[in-house]
Amino acid sequence: MANLAFIGLGVMGYPMAGHLRSAGHDVTVYNRTESRAKAWVNEFGGRACSTPAEAAADQDLVMICVGNDDDLREVVCGEQGVLQGIRSGAVIIDHTTASAGVARELFQRCAEKGVGFLDAPVSGGQAGAENGQLTIMVGGDESVFDFSRPVMNCYAKMLKLMGPAGSGQLTKMVNQICIGGLVQGLAEALHFAKSAGLDGEAAMSVISKGAAQSWQLENRHKTMLAGEFEFGFAVDWMRKDLGIVLDEARRNGAQLPVTALVDQFYADVQAMGGNRWDTSSLIARLERKRDK
C-alpha cells in the first residue's frame, strides 16, 4: 500500500481516486472546488487539503487530472503547486490530456528536483473511470513506470509505456484522431440510413457483425438514433483535444485533413448549443441540415 495524493476530482478524477482508496491506499485529495473534495472524503474516507503543495507532502505518488496545459502548470509549478510540497524520490503521474510540450517541460522541471514524472493520459470516458477500465498510455522513464504500474492498475484495463516523456500525450492524440473520424463516419452512416428509409437499428445490427464494427457503433448508435447526447466526453473537451492534435501536426508535418474538418463540425455543434453534449452529437449537425 502506498501514500498517494490525487489532484483534480472531476468526472474522471473523482472515481479514479475512489478506486485507489478502495484498493487500500492512503489517499489525500485536492480539488479547486473545495466542496467536491469534501464530498469525496465523505464517500471514500481519506483526507482533503487546501492546496496541491499540502496534498503532495510526504506522498509516494501524486496523481493529477485537470483541464488543460495552463491548469497543469499551475497545479504543478505554482506558488502552492505540487513541486512546493513533494519530496525528492516521489513520482507525479499526470492523467490530464495535455500537449506533449508541457509533458516534456514538466518532466524536466521534476527531474531537477529529483522527482519522477509520467505523462499518462487516459481513454475510456466517465464509464471507464467509474468501472476501473481505463486505457492508459504513458510517457517517461521505464524505472518510474515500473514503480508506478501497480497503483495505476487500480483503474486500468490496459496500461503501456509508449516511450520517453511526451509519448503518452502523443499516443492520446492518435486516439482522438481515430475517435473523431469514427464518430463522423458513424453519424453519416446513421444519417444516410434514415434518409434512405432504412431501419437504422436493423442496419447497425447487421453491419456490426462485419468489418464496420467498432466501439463507437456498439455503444453509441442507439443513443445517436434517439438524439440523446448525455453519455460521454463533452464536445468542448473534444475541441480542446483536437486543438492540441492540430497544433502538434503543424509542428511535425502530419497531414490531418479529416481531423481538421471534424474539428470544424464540432464547432458547428457548439454553435447549436451543444457544448456539453457528448462527441456522438455530430449526427445532430447532419439532422439539422437535413431538416432545414
C-alpha positions in Angstrom: 0.0 0.0 0.0 1.2 3.5 -0.9 0.7 7.0 0.4 -1.0 8.9 -2.5 -2.4 12.2 -3.4 -4.9 12.8 -6.1 -5.3 16.4 -7.6 -8.4 17.1 -9.5 -11.7 15.4 -8.8 -13.7 16.0 -11.9 -15.8 13.3 -13.7 -12.7 11.3 -14.3 -10.6 12.0 -11.2 -13.3 11.5 -8.6 -13.9 7.8 -9.4 -10.2 7.2 -10.2 -9.3 8.4 -6.7 -12.0 6.3 -5.3 -10.6 3.1 -6.9 -7.2 3.9 -5.2 -8.9 4.3 -1.8 -11.0 1.1 -2.3 -7.8 -0.8 -3.1 -6.5 0.1 0.4 -4.2 3.0 -0.4 -3.9 6.0 1.9 -5.3 8.8 -0.3 -5.2 12.6 0.2 -7.2 14.7 -2.3 -7.2 18.3 -3.5 -9.8 19.9 -5.8 -10.1 23.6 -6.8 -13.8 23.5 -5.7 -13.5 22.5 -2.0 -17.0 21.1 -1.7 -16.1 18.4 -4.3 -13.1 17.3 -2.2 -15.3 17.2 0.9 -17.9 15.1 -0.8 -15.2 12.7 -1.9 -13.9 12.3 1.6 -17.4 11.8 2.9 -17.8 8.9 0.4 -14.4 7.3 0.5 -12.6 8.5 3.6 -9.0 9.8 3.4 -8.5 13.5 3.8 -8.7 16.7 1.8 -6.1 19.5 1.7 -6.4 23.2 0.8 -3.5 23.3 -1.6 -1.7 21.0 -4.0 1.5 21.5 -2.1 -0.1 20.4 1.1 -1.7 17.3 -0.5 1.7 16.3 -2.1 3.7 16.5 1.1 5.1 13.1 2.2 3.4 11.2 -0.6 4.9 8.4 -2.6 2.9 9.3 -5.7 0.8 12.2 -6.8 -1.8 11.7 -9.5 -3.1 14.7 -11.4 -6.2 15.0 -13.6 -7.1 18.6 -14.5 -8.3 20.5 -17.6 -5.5 21.8 -19.8 -1.9 22.9 -20.1 -2.4 26.1 -18.0 -4.2 24.2 -15.2 -1.5 21.6 -15.2 1.4 24.1 -15.0 -0.4 26.0 -12.2 -1.1 22.9 -10.1 2.5 21.6 -10.5 4.6 24.7 -10.6 2.5 27.4 -9.0 3.2 29.1 -5.7 1.1 26.4 -3.9 1.8 23.7 -6.5 2.8 20.1 -6.1 6.6 20.8 -6.5 6.4 23.1 -3.5 5.5 20.2 -1.3 6.6 16.9 -2.8 9.7 15.1 -1.6 12.6 14.0 -3.7 12.2 10.5 -4.9 8.4 10.7 -5.2 6.6 10.4 -8.5 4.0 12.6 -10.3 1.6 10.8 -12.6 -0.3 13.2 -14.9 -3.6 11.9 -16.3 -4.6 15.2 -17.9 -4.9 15.2 -21.7 -2.4 18.0 -22.5 0.3 18.8 -25.0 3.4 16.8 -25.5 5.3 20.0 -25.0 4.0 20.6 -21.5 4.7 17.0 -20.6 8.4 17.3 -21.6 8.6 20.7 -19.8 7.3 19.2 -16.5 9.4 16.1 -16.9 12.5 18.4 -16.9 11.2 20.5 -14.0 10.6 17.4 -11.9 13.9 15.9 -12.8 15.7 19.0 -11.5 14.0 18.3 -8.1 14.7 14.6 -8.1 11.0 13.8 -8.8 9.8 11.3 -11.3 7.2 12.4 -13.9 4.9 10.3 -16.2 2.5 11.8 -18.7 -0.3 9.2 -18.6 -3.5 10.4 -20.3 -6.4 8.0 -20.3 -9.1 6.8 -22.6 -12.4 5.2 -21.8 -14.5 8.2 -20.6 -16.5 8.6 -17.5 -17.8 5.0 -17.6 -14.2 3.7 -17.9 -13.2 5.7 -14.9 -16.2 4.6 -12.8 -15.7 0.9 -13.7 -11.9 1.0 -13.4 -11.5 0.0 -17.0 -9.4 2.8 -18.5 -6.7 2.6 -21.2 -3.6 4.5 -20.1 -0.8 5.5 -22.5 2.3 6.5 -20.7 5.5 8.6 -21.4 8.5 8.7 -19.2 11.3 6.6 -17.7 10.9 2.8 -17.6 12.0 2.5 -14.0 9.5 5.1 -12.9 6.8 3.4 -14.9 7.6 0.0 -13.3 7.4 1.6 -9.8 4.0 3.2 -10.6 2.3 0.4 -12.6 0.7 -1.3 -9.6 -1.0 1.8 -8.5 -2.3 2.7 -12.0 -3.6 -0.8 -12.3 -6.3 0.1 -9.8 -8.2 1.8 -12.6 -6.7 0.4 -15.8 -7.6 -2.4 -18.1 -4.7 -1.5 -20.5 -1.5 0.2 -19.4 1.5 0.6 -21.7 4.7 2.6 -21.7 5.0 4.2 -25.1 8.4 5.9 -24.9 10.1 8.9 -23.3 8.4 12.0 -21.9 5.6 13.3 -24.1 4.9 9.9 -25.7 1.8 9.3 -23.7 0.3 12.5 -24.8 1.2 11.8 -28.5 -0.5 8.5 -28.3 -3.6 10.1 -26.8 -3.6 12.4 -29.9 -3.6 9.3 -32.1 -6.6 8.1 -30.1 -8.5 11.3 -30.6 -7.8 11.4 -34.3 -9.3 7.9 -34.6 -12.3 8.8 -32.5 -13.1 11.9 -34.4 -13.1 10.1 -37.7 -15.0 7.1 -36.4 -17.8 9.2 -34.9 -18.2 11.3 -38.0 -18.4 8.1 -40.1 -21.0 6.6 -37.8 -23.0 9.8 -37.8 -23.0 9.9 -41.6 -24.0 6.2 -41.8 -26.9 6.6 -39.5 -28.0 9.8 -41.2 -27.8 8.1 -44.6 -29.8 5.0 -43.3 -32.6 7.3 -42.0 -32.6 9.4 -45.2 -32.8 6.2 -47.3 -35.8 4.9 -45.3 -34.0 2.1 -43.6 -34.4 0.9 -40.1 -31.3 2.4 -38.5 -31.2 -0.1 -35.7 -31.6 -3.0 -38.0 -28.8 -1.7 -40.3 -26.5 -1.4 -37.3 -27.3 -4.9 -36.1 -26.2 -6.3 -39.4 -23.0 -4.2 -40.1 -21.8 -4.5 -36.5 -21.1 -8.2 -37.3 -18.8 -7.3 -40.2 -15.8 -5.0 -40.9 -17.7 -1.9 -39.8 -17.8 -3.0 -36.2 -16.4 -0.5 -33.7 -16.7 0.5 -30.0 -18.5 3.7 -31.1 -21.0 1.7 -33.2 -21.7 -0.8 -30.4 -22.0 1.8 -27.7 -23.4 4.9 -29.3 -25.6 4.1 -32.3 -28.8 3.7 -30.2 -28.5 7.0 -28.4 -27.5 8.7 -31.6 -30.7 7.5 -33.3 -32.6 8.7 -30.3 -31.0 12.1 -30.3 -29.6 11.6 -26.8 -26.1 13.0 -26.2 -25.5 12.8 -22.4 -23.4 9.7 -22.3 -19.8 10.6 -22.7 -17.0 13.0 -23.4 -18.2 16.6 -24.0 -17.8 18.5 -27.3 -16.0 21.3 -25.5 -13.3 18.9 -24.3 -13.0 17.2 -27.6 -12.4 20.5 -29.3 -9.7 21.2 -26.8 -8.1 17.9 -27.6 -8.3 18.3 -31.3 -6.7 21.7 -31.0 -3.8 20.0 -29.3 -3.7 17.4 -32.1 -3.7 20.0 -34.9 -1.1 22.2 -33.1 1.2 19.1 -32.9 0.5 18.2 -36.5 1.7 21.7 -37.6 4.9 21.1 -35.8 5.6 17.6 -37.0 4.3 18.0 -40.6 1.5 15.4 -40.4 -1.4 15.9 -42.8 -4.8 15.6 -41.0 -7.5 16.8 -43.4 -10.3 14.7 -41.9 -9.4 15.7 -38.3 -9.4 19.4 -39.2 -12.8 19.0 -40.9 -14.3 17.1 -37.9 -13.0 19.8 -35.6 -15.0 22.4 -37.6 -18.0 20.1 -37.5 -17.7 20.1 -33.7 -17.5 23.9 -33.8 -20.9 23.8 -35.6 -22.3 21.6 -32.8 -21.1 24.2 -30.3 -22.9 26.9 -32.3 -26.0 24.8 -31.9 -25.7 25.0 -28.1 -24.2 21.5 -27.8 -21.1 22.4 -25.9 -21.8 19.8 -23.2 -23.3 17.2 -25.5 -21.1 14.2 -25.9 -19.0 13.6 -29.0 -21.6 11.5 -30.7 -23.7 14.6 -31.3 -22.1 15.1 -34.7 -25.2 13.4 -36.0 -27.3 16.4 -34.7 -25.5 18.7 -37.1 -26.4 16.5 -40.1 -30.0 16.1 -38.9 -30.3 19.9 -38.5 -29.1 20.5 -42.0 -31.5 17.9 -43.5 -34.4 19.5 -41.7 -33.7 23.0 -43.0 
